[in-house]
Amino acid sequence: MKQFVFIFFLSVVTTQAQLIYSVDYKSQSDVNVFVVDYKSQADLLIYKVDYKSQAKGNEGLWFFVDYKSQADLKVFFVDYKSQADLKVFFVDYKSQAGWSSKEKKHLLY
């Protein structure tokens, strides 16, 4: 029973981390992302953290990993807004990160 609880806890923690890998092809991605020009257009405001340990929860704190096998989520940055599952804007401060539109929050679980 203890082993089951540990595995369950571990899976919950890892699925909520935002370790991101940017893939080269749309077919390899979990989510297609478009970077908008203005904060008000975004579903999610993202802050790129400096350390893997800072990328906790599903609140827009992303850490970009070097290898696909390290990632919780594989994203492809599309050229057009109409191709995107998620519209994002990169912010300058950690406190600005978060969801503007909660309806797409399920995409990153």
Biopython code that builds the backbone (N, CA, C, O; Angstrom):
import numpy as np
from Bio.PDB.StructureBuilder import StructureBuilder

atoms = [
    (1, "MET", "N", (0.819, -1.196, 0.000)),
    (1, "MET", "CA", (0.000, 0.000, 0.000)),
    (1, "MET", "C", (0.865, 1.262, 0.000)),
    (1, "MET", "O", (0.556, 2.228, -0.698)),
    (2, "LYS", "N", (1.951, 1.254, 0.785)),
    (2, "LYS", "CA", (2.830, 2.418, 0.835)),
    (2, "LYS", "C", (3.427, 2.717, -0.535)),
    (2, "LYS", "O", (3.566, 3.875, -0.928)),
    (3, "GLN", "N", (3.778, 1.653, -1.254)),
    (3, "GLN", "CA", (4.361, 1.822, -2.580)),
    (3, "GLN", "C", (3.345, 2.458, -3.530)),
    (3, "GLN", "O", (3.704, 3.324, -4.327)),
    (4, "PHE", "N", (2.091, 2.040, -3.451)),
    (4, "PHE", "CA", (1.035, 2.603, -4.292)),
    (4, "PHE", "C", (0.859, 4.095, -4.018)),
    (4, "PHE", "O", (0.755, 4.894, -4.949)),
    (5, "VAL", "N", (0.827, 4.464, -2.748)),
    (5, "VAL", "CA", (0.668, 5.869, -2.375)),
    (5, "VAL", "C", (1.845, 6.689, -2.900)),
    (5, "VAL", "O", (1.645, 7.785, -3.423)),
    (6, "PHE", "N", (3.053, 6.177, -2.771)),
    (6, "PHE", "CA", (4.239, 6.875, -3.260)),
    (6, "PHE", "C", (4.170, 7.069, -4.775)),
    (6, "PHE", "O", (4.451, 8.160, -5.270)),
    (7, "ILE", "N", (3.806, 6.036, -5.503)),
    (7, "ILE", "CA", (3.712, 6.133, -6.967)),
    (7, "ILE", "C", (2.629, 7.125, -7.370)),
    (7, "ILE", "O", (2.820, 7.919, -8.291)),
    (8, "PHE", "N", (1.494, 7.080, -6.681)),
    (8, "PHE", "CA", (0.410, 8.018, -6.969)),
    (8, "PHE", "C", (0.871, 9.460, -6.722)),
    (8, "PHE", "O", (0.643, 10.337, -7.555)),
    (9, "PHE", "N", (1.512, 9.699, -5.590)),
    (9, "PHE", "CA", (2.010, 11.031, -5.254)),
    (9, "PHE", "C", (3.022, 11.503, -6.286)),
    (9, "PHE", "O", (2.977, 12.653, -6.722)),
    (10, "LEU", "N", (3.924, 10.632, -6.671)),
    (10, "LEU", "CA", (4.938, 10.973, -7.661)),
    (10, "LEU", "C", (4.306, 11.339, -8.997)),
    (10, "LEU", "O", (4.744, 12.291, -9.642)),
    (11, "SER", "N", (3.292, 10.608, -9.420)),
    (11, "SER", "CA", (2.639, 10.899, -10.698)),
    (11, "SER", "C", (1.886, 12.220, -10.657)),
    (11, "SER", "O", (1.851, 12.937, -11.657)),
    (12, "VAL", "N", (1.286, 12.557, -9.527)),
    (12, "VAL", "CA", (0.590, 13.833, -9.394)),
    (12, "VAL", "C", (1.578, 14.987, -9.469)),
    (12, "VAL", "O", (1.311, 15.993, -10.125)),
    (13, "VAL", "N", (2.709, 14.846, -8.805)),
    (13, "VAL", "CA", (3.718, 15.902, -8.805)),
    (13, "VAL", "C", (4.276, 16.111, -10.206)),
    (13, "VAL", "O", (4.412, 17.252, -10.647)),
    (14, "THR", "N", (4.598, 15.042, -10.909)),
    (14, "THR", "CA", (5.215, 15.187, -12.227)),
    (14, "THR", "C", (4.236, 15.688, -13.276)),
    (14, "THR", "O", (4.649, 16.402, -14.189)),
    (15, "THR", "N", (2.984, 15.351, -13.185)),
    (15, "THR", "CA", (2.055, 15.805, -14.207)),
    (15, "THR", "C", (1.738, 17.282, -14.085)),
    (15, "THR", "O", (1.235, 17.884, -15.034)),
    (16, "GLN", "N", (2.021, 17.876, -12.941)),
    (16, "GLN", "CA", (1.735, 19.290, -12.784)),
    (16, "GLN", "C", (2.963, 20.173, -13.000)),
    (16, "GLN", "O", (2.835, 21.396, -13.055)),
    (17, "ALA", "N", (4.112, 19.594, -13.120)),
    (17, "ALA", "CA", (5.306, 20.383, -13.401)),
    (17, "ALA", "C", (5.255, 20.858, -14.839)),
    (17, "ALA", "O", (4.649, 20.216, -15.696)),
    (18, "GLN", "N", (5.881, 21.961, -15.092)),
    (18, "GLN", "CA", (5.864, 22.516, -16.435)),
    (18, "GLN", "C", (7.261, 22.478, -17.046)),
    (18, "GLN", "O", (7.877, 23.513, -17.299)),
    (19, "LEU", "N", (7.742, 21.267, -17.274)),
    (19, "LEU", "CA", (9.015, 21.069, -17.951)),
    (19, "LEU", "C", (8.699, 20.926, -19.428)),
    (19, "LEU", "O", (8.033, 19.978, -19.844)),
    (20, "ILE", "N", (9.179, 21.867, -20.210)),
    (20, "ILE", "CA", (8.754, 22.010, -21.602)),
    (20, "ILE", "C", (9.905, 21.687, -22.552)),
    (20, "ILE", "O", (11.057, 22.052, -22.318)),
    (21, "TYR", "N", (9.551, 20.990, -23.630)),
    (21, "TYR", "CA", (10.506, 20.760, -24.705)),
    (21, "TYR", "C", (9.864, 21.267, -25.992)),
    (21, "TYR", "O", (8.721, 20.929, -26.299)),
    (22, "SER", "N", (10.591, 22.065, -26.729)),
    (22, "SER", "CA", (10.099, 22.607, -27.986)),
    (22, "SER", "C", (10.510, 21.678, -29.129)),
    (22, "SER", "O", (11.695, 21.532, -29.427)),
    (23, "VAL", "N", (9.526, 21.061, -29.757)),
    (23, "VAL", "CA", (9.795, 20.104, -30.834)),
    (23, "VAL", "C", (9.911, 20.814, -32.176)),
    (23, "VAL", "O", (9.508, 21.967, -32.327)),
    (24, "ASP", "N", (10.470, 20.100, -33.141)),
    (24, "ASP", "CA", (10.690, 20.671, -34.466)),
    (24, "ASP", "C", (9.504, 20.506, -35.411)),
    (24, "ASP", "O", (9.382, 21.234, -36.397)),
    (25, "TYR", "N", (8.639, 19.555, -35.108)),
    (25, "TYR", "CA", (7.525, 19.263, -36.005)),
    (25, "TYR", "C", (6.205, 19.219, -35.239)),
    (25, "TYR", "O", (6.142, 18.727, -34.113)),
    (26, "LYS", "N", (5.171, 19.733, -35.858)),
    (26, "LYS", "CA", (3.843, 19.794, -35.259)),
    (26, "LYS", "C", (3.350, 18.412, -34.836)),
    (26, "LYS", "O", (2.695, 18.275, -33.802)),
    (27, "SER", "N", (3.656, 17.415, -35.613)),
    (27, "SER", "CA", (3.190, 16.048, -35.334)),
    (27, "SER", "C", (3.803, 15.453, -34.061)),
    (27, "SER", "O", (3.292, 14.463, -33.537)),
    (28, "GLN", "N", (4.885, 16.043, -33.566)),
    (28, "GLN", "CA", (5.555, 15.552, -32.358)),
    (28, "GLN", "C", (5.023, 16.207, -31.086)),
    (28, "GLN", "O", (5.395, 15.804, -29.984)),
    (29, "SER", "N", (4.174, 17.190, -31.223)),
    (29, "SER", "CA", (3.784, 17.999, -30.066)),
    (29, "SER", "C", (2.557, 17.468, -29.337)),
    (29, "SER", "O", (1.719, 16.759, -29.894)),
    (30, "ASP", "N", (2.493, 17.849, -28.060)),
    (30, "ASP", "CA", (1.293, 17.618, -27.262)),
    (30, "ASP", "C", (0.349, 18.802, -27.412)),
    (30, "ASP", "O", (-0.872, 18.647, -27.411)),
    (31, "VAL", "N", (0.938, 19.993, -27.541)),
    (31, "VAL", "CA", (0.172, 21.232, -27.643)),
    (31, "VAL", "C", (0.829, 22.154, -28.666)),
    (31, "VAL", "O", (2.051, 22.303, -28.692)),
    (32, "ASN", "N", (0.002, 22.765, -29.502)),
    (32, "ASN", "CA", (0.486, 23.746, -30.467)),
    (32, "ASN", "C", (0.294, 25.132, -29.866)),
    (32, "ASN", "O", (-0.799, 25.484, -29.423)),
    (33, "VAL", "N", (1.367, 25.911, -29.857)),
    (33, "VAL", "CA", (1.390, 27.184, -29.147)),
    (33, "VAL", "C", (1.686, 28.325, -30.112)),
    (33, "VAL", "O", (2.521, 28.204, -31.009)),
    (34, "PHE", "N", (0.982, 29.438, -29.907)),
    (34, "PHE", "CA", (1.246, 30.656, -30.675)),
    (34, "PHE", "C", (1.575, 31.768, -29.684)),
    (34, "PHE", "O", (0.870, 31.964, -28.694)),
    (35, "VAL", "N", (2.645, 32.485, -29.961)),
    (35, "VAL", "CA", (3.051, 33.603, -29.102)),
    (35, "VAL", "C", (2.404, 34.878, -29.644)),
    (35, "VAL", "O", (2.685, 35.304, -30.764)),
    (36, "VAL", "N", (1.536, 35.475, -28.832)),
    (36, "VAL", "CA", (0.814, 36.686, -29.238)),
    (36, "VAL", "C", (1.641, 37.932, -28.935)),
    (36, "VAL", "O", (2.617, 37.885, -28.187)),
    (37, "ASP", "N", (1.228, 39.035, -29.528)),
    (37, "ASP", "CA", (1.956, 40.296, -29.377)),
    (37, "ASP", "C", (1.604, 41.055, -28.099)),
    (37, "ASP", "O", (2.400, 41.845, -27.590)),
    (38, "TYR", "N", (0.409, 40.804, -27.594)),
    (38, "TYR", "CA", (-0.065, 41.548, -26.429)),
    (38, "TYR", "C", (-0.589, 40.607, -25.346)),
    (38, "TYR", "O", (-1.183, 39.569, -25.637)),
    (39, "LYS", "N", (-0.356, 40.992, -24.096)),
    (39, "LYS", "CA", (-0.806, 40.238, -22.933)),
    (39, "LYS", "C", (-2.297, 39.917, -22.990)),
    (39, "LYS", "O", (-2.719, 38.811, -22.654)),
    (40, "SER", "N", (-3.072, 40.883, -23.413)),
    (40, "SER", "CA", (-4.531, 40.742, -23.415)),
    (40, "SER", "C", (-5.035, 39.687, -24.398)),
    (40, "SER", "O", (-6.183, 39.255, -24.292)),
    (41, "GLN", "N", (-4.211, 39.267, -25.341)),
    (41, "GLN", "CA", (-4.605, 38.261, -26.337)),
    (41, "GLN", "C", (-4.312, 36.836, -25.887)),
    (41, "GLN", "O", (-4.744, 35.881, -26.533)),
    (42, "ALA", "N", (-3.590, 36.683, -24.798)),
    (42, "ALA", "CA", (-3.085, 35.366, -24.387)),
    (42, "ALA", "C", (-4.053, 34.607, -23.491)),
    (42, "ALA", "O", (-4.801, 35.188, -22.704)),
    (43, "ASP", "N", (-4.010, 33.275, -23.641)),
    (43, "ASP", "CA", (-4.717, 32.386, -22.723)),
    (43, "ASP", "C", (-3.870, 32.183, -21.471)),
    (43, "ASP", "O", (-4.389, 32.043, -20.363)),
    (44, "LEU", "N", (-2.547, 32.171, -21.678)),
    (44, "LEU", "CA", (-1.613, 31.911, -20.594)),
    (44, "LEU", "C", (-0.441, 32.880, -20.661)),
    (44, "LEU", "O", (0.159, 33.078, -21.718)),
    (45, "LEU", "N", (-0.123, 33.483, -19.510)),
    (45, "LEU", "CA", (1.047, 34.348, -19.398)),
    (45, "LEU", "C", (2.163, 33.499, -18.813)),
    (45, "LEU", "O", (2.017, 32.923, -17.735)),
    (46, "ILE", "N", (3.273, 33.427, -19.527)),
    (46, "ILE", "CA", (4.363, 32.520, -19.165)),
    (46, "ILE", "C", (5.588, 33.291, -18.697)),
    (46, "ILE", "O", (5.974, 34.313, -19.266)),
    (47, "TYR", "N", (6.181, 32.756, -17.634)),
    (47, "TYR", "CA", (7.465, 33.249, -17.161)),
    (47, "TYR", "C", (8.450, 32.090, -17.256)),
    (47, "TYR", "O", (8.203, 31.010, -16.718)),
    (48, "LYS", "N", (9.567, 32.318, -17.944)),
    (48, "LYS", "CA", (10.592, 31.286, -18.065)),
    (48, "LYS", "C", (11.467, 31.312, -16.823)),
    (48, "LYS", "O", (12.191, 32.278, -16.580)),
    (49, "VAL", "N", (11.394, 30.249, -16.044)),
    (49, "VAL", "CA", (12.182, 30.169, -14.804)),
    (49, "VAL", "C", (13.603, 29.702, -15.114)),
    (49, "VAL", "O", (13.864, 29.114, -16.164)),
    (50, "ASP", "N", (14.510, 29.973, -14.186)),
    (50, "ASP", "CA", (15.922, 29.651, -14.373)),
    (50, "ASP", "C", (16.285, 28.235, -13.962)),
    (50, "ASP", "O", (17.278, 27.675, -14.427)),
    (51, "TYR", "N", (15.468, 27.661, -13.084)),
    (51, "TYR", "CA", (15.786, 26.335, -12.557)),
    (51, "TYR", "C", (14.586, 25.401, -12.662)),
    (51, "TYR", "O", (13.439, 25.813, -12.496)),
    (52, "LYS", "N", (14.875, 24.155, -12.938)),
    (52, "LYS", "CA", (13.861, 23.112, -13.062)),
    (52, "LYS", "C", (12.943, 23.051, -11.845)),
    (52, "LYS", "O", (11.735, 22.856, -11.984)),
    (53, "SER", "N", (13.508, 23.216, -10.662)),
    (53, "SER", "CA", (12.746, 23.118, -9.421)),
    (53, "SER", "C", (11.717, 24.242, -9.251)),
    (53, "SER", "O", (10.806, 24.123, -8.431)),
    (54, "GLN", "N", (11.853, 25.319, -10.010)),
    (54, "GLN", "CA", (10.920, 26.444, -9.923)),
    (54, "GLN", "C", (9.680, 26.242, -10.784)),
    (54, "GLN", "O", (8.703, 26.977, -10.646)),
    (55, "ALA", "N", (9.711, 25.267, -11.655)),
    (55, "ALA", "CA", (8.597, 25.015, -12.580)),
    (55, "ALA", "C", (7.579, 24.100, -11.925)),
    (55, "ALA", "O", (7.494, 22.916, -12.249)),
    (56, "LYS", "N", (6.814, 24.653, -11.008)),
    (56, "LYS", "CA", (5.837, 23.881, -10.259)),
    (56, "LYS", "C", (4.423, 24.307, -10.646)),
    (56, "LYS", "O", (4.168, 25.471, -10.955)),
    (57, "GLY", "N", (3.525, 23.349, -10.621)),
    (57, "GLY", "CA", (2.125, 23.646, -10.871)),
    (57, "GLY", "C", (1.831, 23.970, -12.314)),
    (57, "GLY", "O", (2.700, 23.874, -13.181)),
    (58, "ASN", "N", (0.621, 24.346, -12.555)),
    (58, "ASN", "CA", (0.156, 24.679, -13.901)),
    (58, "ASN", "C", (-0.213, 26.155, -13.921)),
    (58, "ASN", "O", (-1.347, 26.523, -14.230)),
    (59, "GLU", "N", (0.754, 26.986, -13.589)),
    (59, "GLU", "CA", (0.491, 28.424, -13.468)),
    (59, "GLU", "C", (1.385, 29.270, -14.365)),
    (59, "GLU", "O", (1.579, 30.455, -14.095)),
    (60, "GLY", "N", (1.930, 28.688, -15.420)),
    (60, "GLY", "CA", (2.707, 29.471, -16.369)),
    (60, "GLY", "C", (4.173, 29.642, -16.037)),
    (60, "GLY", "O", (4.837, 30.509, -16.605)),
    (61, "LEU", "N", (4.690, 28.834, -15.132)),
    (61, "LEU", "CA", (6.115, 28.860, -14.827)),
    (61, "LEU", "C", (6.763, 27.718, -15.607)),
    (61, "LEU", "O", (6.691, 26.557, -15.202)),
    (62, "TRP", "N", (7.387, 28.056, -16.711)),
    (62, "TRP", "CA", (7.948, 27.050, -17.618)),
    (62, "TRP", "C", (9.465, 27.004, -17.509)),
    (62, "TRP", "O", (10.140, 28.024, -17.374)),
    (63, "PHE", "N", (9.970, 25.779, -17.573)),
    (63, "PHE", "CA", (11.405, 25.547, -17.677)),
    (63, "PHE", "C", (11.624, 24.727, -18.940)),
    (63, "PHE", "O", (11.062, 23.641, -19.079)),
    (64, "PHE", "N", (12.430, 25.232, -19.852)),
    (64, "PHE", "CA", (12.692, 24.535, -21.103)),
    (64, "PHE", "C", (13.857, 23.569, -20.914)),
    (64, "PHE", "O", (14.968, 23.975, -20.574)),
    (65, "VAL", "N", (13.586, 22.288, -21.140)),
    (65, "VAL", "CA", (14.606, 21.251, -20.976)),
    (65, "VAL", "C", (15.322, 21.009, -22.300)),
    (65, "VAL", "O", (14.825, 21.385, -23.362)),
    (66, "ASP", "N", (16.481, 20.387, -22.229)),
    (66, "ASP", "CA", (17.309, 20.158, -23.408)),
    (66, "ASP", "C", (16.943, 18.883, -24.169)),
    (66, "ASP", "O", (17.264, 18.739, -25.348)),
    (67, "TYR", "N", (16.272, 17.968, -23.485)),
    (67, "TYR", "CA", (15.962, 16.675, -24.103)),
    (67, "TYR", "C", (14.485, 16.345, -23.960)),
    (67, "TYR", "O", (13.875, 16.591, -22.919)),
    (68, "LYS", "N", (13.929, 15.788, -25.015)),
    (68, "LYS", "CA", (12.517, 15.430, -25.051)),
    (68, "LYS", "C", (12.132, 14.494, -23.908)),
    (68, "LYS", "O", (11.033, 14.598, -23.362)),
    (69, "SER", "N", (13.026, 13.587, -23.547)),
    (69, "SER", "CA", (12.741, 12.612, -22.494)),
    (69, "SER", "C", (12.606, 13.256, -21.109)),
    (69, "SER", "O", (12.050, 12.641, -20.199)),
    (70, "GLN", "N", (13.098, 14.466, -20.941)),
    (70, "GLN", "CA", (13.007, 15.165, -19.656)),
    (70, "GLN", "C", (11.705, 15.950, -19.517)),
    (70, "GLN", "O", (11.371, 16.405, -18.423)),
    (71, "ALA", "N", (10.985, 16.107, -20.594)),
    (71, "ALA", "CA", (9.829, 17.005, -20.622)),
    (71, "ALA", "C", (8.541, 16.357, -20.134)),
    (71, "ALA", "O", (8.302, 15.164, -20.318)),
    (72, "ASP", "N", (7.726, 17.191, -19.506)),
    (72, "ASP", "CA", (6.365, 16.799, -19.163)),
    (72, "ASP", "C", (5.439, 17.120, -20.330)),
    (72, "ASP", "O", (4.387, 16.501, -20.490)),
    (73, "LEU", "N", (5.839, 18.089, -21.137)),
    (73, "LEU", "CA", (4.999, 18.560, -22.220)),
    (73, "LEU", "C", (5.865, 18.940, -23.411)),
    (73, "LEU", "O", (6.877, 19.625, -23.266)),
    (74, "LYS", "N", (5.454, 18.487, -24.590)),
    (74, "LYS", "CA", (6.155, 18.844, -25.817)),
    (74, "LYS", "C", (5.293, 19.862, -26.565)),
    (74, "LYS", "O", (4.121, 19.610, -26.843)),
    (75, "VAL", "N", (5.880, 21.001, -26.884)),
    (75, "VAL", "CA", (5.137, 22.056, -27.574)),
    (75, "VAL", "C", (5.756, 22.346, -28.933)),
    (75, "VAL", "O", (6.954, 22.168, -29.152)),
    (76, "PHE", "N", (4.905, 22.795, -29.825)),
    (76, "PHE", "CA", (5.349, 23.254, -31.133)),
    (76, "PHE", "C", (4.841, 24.679, -31.292)),
    (76, "PHE", "O", (3.650, 24.939, -31.119)),
    (77, "PHE", "N", (5.737, 25.598, -31.620)),
    (77, "PHE", "CA", (5.363, 26.990, -31.809)),
    (77, "PHE", "C", (4.937, 27.191, -33.263)),
    (77, "PHE", "O", (5.754, 27.112, -34.181)),
    (78, "VAL", "N", (3.657, 27.449, -33.451)),
    (78, "VAL", "CA", (3.079, 27.601, -34.789)),
    (78, "VAL", "C", (3.242, 29.040, -35.277)),
    (78, "VAL", "O", (3.496, 29.952, -34.490)),
    (79, "ASP", "N", (3.093, 29.224, -36.582)),
    (79, "ASP", "CA", (3.273, 30.533, -37.199)),
    (79, "ASP", "C", (2.006, 31.386, -37.205)),
    (79, "ASP", "O", (2.072, 32.610, -37.319)),
    (80, "TYR", "N", (0.858, 30.732, -37.083)),
    (80, "TYR", "CA", (-0.413, 31.448, -37.177)),
    (80, "TYR", "C", (-1.311, 31.130, -35.990)),
    (80, "TYR", "O", (-1.373, 29.993, -35.522)),
    (81, "LYS", "N", (-2.003, 32.155, -35.515)),
    (81, "LYS", "CA", (-2.892, 32.026, -34.365)),
    (81, "LYS", "C", (-3.956, 30.947, -34.580)),
    (81, "LYS", "O", (-4.324, 30.238, -33.644)),
    (82, "SER", "N", (-4.438, 30.831, -35.795)),
    (82, "SER", "CA", (-5.496, 29.866, -36.099)),
    (82, "SER", "C", (-5.040, 28.411, -35.971)),
    (82, "SER", "O", (-5.876, 27.515, -35.862)),
    (83, "GLN", "N", (-3.742, 28.166, -35.983)),
    (83, "GLN", "CA", (-3.197, 26.807, -35.855)),
    (83, "GLN", "C", (-2.982, 26.400, -34.396)),
    (83, "GLN", "O", (-2.681, 25.242, -34.106)),
    (84, "ALA", "N", (-3.137, 27.343, -33.497)),
    (84, "ALA", "CA", (-2.760, 27.117, -32.107)),
    (84, "ALA", "C", (-3.870, 26.507, -31.265)),
    (84, "ALA", "O", (-5.054, 26.791, -31.445)),
    (85, "ASP", "N", (-3.438, 25.652, -30.333)),
    (85, "ASP", "CA", (-4.327, 25.163, -29.281)),
    (85, "ASP", "C", (-4.324, 26.162, -28.129)),
    (85, "ASP", "O", (-5.308, 26.301, -27.403)),
    (86, "LEU", "N", (-3.198, 26.854, -27.979)),
    (86, "LEU", "CA", (-2.990, 27.732, -26.833)),
    (86, "LEU", "C", (-2.242, 28.977, -27.282)),
    (86, "LEU", "O", (-1.244, 28.887, -27.996)),
    (87, "LYS", "N", (-2.734, 30.149, -26.856)),
    (87, "LYS", "CA", (-2.055, 31.417, -27.140)),
    (87, "LYS", "C", (-1.341, 31.865, -25.872)),
    (87, "LYS", "O", (-1.939, 31.920, -24.798)),
    (88, "VAL", "N", (-0.053, 32.186, -26.009)),
    (88, "VAL", "CA", (0.750, 32.554, -24.850)),
    (88, "VAL", "C", (1.441, 33.893, -25.056)),
    (88, "VAL", "O", (1.606, 34.372, -26.178)),
    (89, "PHE", "N", (1.838, 34.477, -23.934)),
    (89, "PHE", "CA", (2.624, 35.704, -23.943)),
    (89, "PHE", "C", (3.684, 35.542, -22.869)),
    (89, "PHE", "O", (3.361, 35.153, -21.746)),
    (90, "PHE", "N", (4.937, 35.827, -23.180)),
    (90, "PHE", "CA", (6.029, 35.710, -22.223)),
    (90, "PHE", "C", (6.167, 37.015, -21.442)),
    (90, "PHE", "O", (6.344, 38.085, -22.023)),
    (91, "VAL", "N", (6.083, 36.911, -20.122)),
    (91, "VAL", "CA", (6.153, 38.082, -19.248)),
    (91, "VAL", "C", (7.551, 38.217, -18.638)),
    (91, "VAL", "O", (8.351, 37.282, -18.661)),
    (92, "ASP", "N", (7.816, 39.392, -18.099)),
    (92, "ASP", "CA", (9.131, 39.701, -17.551)),
    (92, "ASP", "C", (9.284, 39.349, -16.075)),
    (92, "ASP", "O", (10.402, 39.240, -15.570)),
    (93, "TYR", "N", (8.164, 39.173, -15.390)),
    (93, "TYR", "CA", (8.217, 38.920, -13.952)),
    (93, "TYR", "C", (7.395, 37.696, -13.577)),
    (93, "TYR", "O", (6.318, 37.464, -14.126)),
    (94, "LYS", "N", (7.907, 36.929, -12.652)),
    (94, "LYS", "CA", (7.267, 35.706, -12.182)),
    (94, "LYS", "C", (5.851, 35.966, -11.669)),
    (94, "LYS", "O", (4.948, 35.159, -11.886)),
    (95, "SER", "N", (5.667, 37.081, -10.998)),
    (95, "SER", "CA", (4.364, 37.420, -10.416)),
    (95, "SER", "C", (3.286, 37.683, -11.472)),
    (95, "SER", "O", (2.098, 37.675, -11.150)),
    (96, "GLN", "N", (3.679, 37.914, -12.714)),
    (96, "GLN", "CA", (2.724, 38.179, -13.788)),
    (96, "GLN", "C", (2.213, 36.898, -14.448)),
    (96, "GLN", "O", (1.228, 36.931, -15.186)),
    (97, "ALA", "N", (2.868, 35.788, -14.189)),
    (97, "ALA", "CA", (2.509, 34.526, -14.839)),
    (97, "ALA", "C", (1.165, 34.016, -14.340)),
    (97, "ALA", "O", (0.786, 34.227, -13.188)),
    (98, "GLY", "N", (0.455, 33.340, -15.240)),
    (98, "GLY", "CA", (-0.816, 32.741, -14.847)),
    (98, "GLY", "C", (-1.781, 32.671, -16.015)),
    (98, "GLY", "O", (-1.496, 33.126, -17.123)),
    (99, "TRP", "N", (-2.917, 32.092, -15.730)),
    (99, "TRP", "CA", (-3.952, 31.892, -16.747)),
    (99, "TRP", "C", (-4.829, 33.125, -16.885)),
    (99, "TRP", "O", (-5.322, 33.664, -15.895)),
    (100, "SER", "N", (-5.018, 33.563, -18.115)),
    (100, "SER", "CA", (-5.975, 34.630, -18.408)),
    (100, "SER", "C", (-7.324, 33.992, -18.699)),
    (100, "SER", "O", (-8.379, 34.546, -18.390)),
    (101, "SER", "N", (-7.256, 32.809, -19.302)),
    (101, "SER", "CA", (-8.456, 32.075, -19.678)),
    (101, "SER", "C", (-8.343, 30.656, -19.130)),
    (101, "SER", "O", (-7.578, 29.846, -19.654)),
    (102, "LYS", "N", (-9.087, 30.360, -18.098)),
    (102, "LYS", "CA", (-9.018, 29.053, -17.420)),
    (102, "LYS", "C", (-9.580, 27.916, -18.274)),
    (102, "LYS", "O", (-9.334, 26.750, -17.966)),
    (103, "GLU", "N", (-10.322, 28.221, -19.329)),
    (103, "GLU", "CA", (-10.958, 27.179, -20.135)),
    (103, "GLU", "C", (-9.960, 26.276, -20.868)),
    (103, "GLU", "O", (-10.315, 25.171, -21.278)),
    (104, "LYS", "N", (-8.739, 26.727, -21.033)),
    (104, "LYS", "CA", (-7.735, 25.909, -21.727)),
    (104, "LYS", "C", (-6.708, 25.298, -20.776)),
    (104, "LYS", "O", (-5.735, 24.690, -21.222)),
    (105, "LYS", "N", (-6.915, 25.451, -19.498)),
    (105, "LYS", "CA", (-5.977, 24.977, -18.479)),
    (105, "LYS", "C", (-5.760, 23.457, -18.584)),
    (105, "LYS", "O", (-4.676, 22.957, -18.281)),
    (106, "HIS", "N", (-6.779, 22.745, -19.008)),
    (106, "HIS", "CA", (-6.689, 21.272, -19.130)),
    (106, "HIS", "C", (-5.649, 20.823, -20.152)),
    (106, "HIS", "O", (-5.187, 19.683, -20.088)),
    (107, "LEU", "N", (-5.278, 21.668, -21.072)),
    (107, "LEU", "CA", (-4.302, 21.311, -22.115)),
    (107, "LEU", "C", (-2.926, 20.993, -21.531)),
    (107, "LEU", "O", (-2.158, 20.243, -22.135)),
    (108, "LEU", "N", (-2.610, 21.549, -20.379)),
    (108, "LEU", "CA", (-1.274, 21.373, -19.814)),
    (108, "LEU", "C", (-1.234, 20.384, -18.654)),
    (108, "LEU", "O", (-0.277, 20.384, -17.880)),
    (109, "TYR", "N", (-2.248, 19.553, -18.523)),
    (109, "TYR", "CA", (-2.223, 18.513, -17.491)),
    (109, "TYR", "C", (-1.825, 17.199, -18.093)),
    (109, "TYR", "O", (-1.744, 16.194, -17.387)),
]
sb = StructureBuilder()
sb.init_structure("model")
sb.init_model(0)
sb.init_chain("A")
sb.init_seg("    ")
for serial, (resi, resn, name, xyz) in enumerate(atoms, 1):
    if name == "N":
        sb.init_residue(resn, " ", resi, " ")
    sb.init_atom(name, np.array(xyz, "f"), 0.0, 1.0, " ", f" {name:<3s}", serial, name[0])
structure = sb.get_structure()
